[in-house]
Amino acid sequence: MQGLLWAIFSYFISPILSLLQLVILVYIVLSWLLVFGVIPRFNPTTRGLMSFCEAIINPLVRPIRKIIPPIGNFDFSLFVLILVIGFLQGYAIPTLISLVPF
């Protein structure tokens, strides 16, 4: 059973969590580029990519934003989400899999 759980984690859950971290980093970089005027706001490609990232990120960040609201222009909830994903991927899920008795 542990072998099956490790395979599911290694081939399915871990890559999805890594892709989620990548989407968060793309969202952060794009938002910085938009704020500093490197990329024009009305570029359709940029708007499409930002809306794609927001559609994935906002449902996950909404509960964190209730606990940690944005301070000024800084939104620490994305940083907390990256830390939570890293904790799940690196420690919590592997520990739970190793605790399976059979």
N, C-alpha and C positions, 0 to 999 in steps of 0.2 A: 504494500500500500504506500509506503514511504517513497518507493521508486516512482510510482505513478504521480504522486504529489510533487516530487522534485521535477519530474518531466513537465508537468503542467506549469509549474512555477518558472522553470527555465525557458520553456519554449512559448509560453503564452502570457503569463502575468508579468514577468520581468520586462519583456520587450514593450508591452503596453505601457507600463509605468515609465520606462525610458522615453518612449515617444511622447508621453504626457509632459515629462520634464522638458523635452525639446520644444514642444509647443509653447510652454510657459516662457522659455528663454527667447523664442522668436517673438512672442508677444511683447516682452519687456524691451527687446532691442528695437522693434518697430515703433513702440510708443516713444522711446527716447529719440529715434530718428525723426519722428513726426513733431515732437516738442521742439527740437532744435532746428527744425526747418530743412533738414537734409533731404527729406522726401516730401513732395507736395501732398497736401491733404486730400486733394480731389483726384488723385490717381486711382483709377478703377481697380488696378491690381492690388494696390495697398489697402484700399477699402475692403476688397474681397478677402484678403488674407487676414486683416484685423477682425472682420466679422466672423470668419471661420474660427480664429483663435478665441474670440470672446464667447462664441457659442459653446466651446468646449470648456473654457476656464471658468466662466461666471457661475455655473451651477455648483462647482466645487469650492469656489472662493466665497460665495455668499454666506455660508455659516461662519466662516473664519472672520469675515468683515463685521459680523454682529458682535464678535468678541473683541477684535482688534480693528477699530475704525481707522481710516486713513488719517495720518497726521500731516497736515498741510498738503503738500503735493506728493508725499511719499506714501505708497500703499505697501505696507509690510505683509499683507495677507498673502501675496504671491510668494514672498520669501518663506513664510511659514508653510505654505503648501508644498514648496520644493523640499523643505526639511522633512515634512511628514511623509512625502513620497519616498525620499531617501531612507528614512527610518523604516518604513514598511518593506522596502525592497532589500535593504541590507541587513535588518535585524529581526523585525517582528514576524514576517512571514516565514523565513527560514527557521526561526526558533519554534514557531507553531508546528511546522512540518516535522521537525526533529522530535517533538513531543508526542507524535502519533505512536501508539504502542505497537502497532503491527505493520 
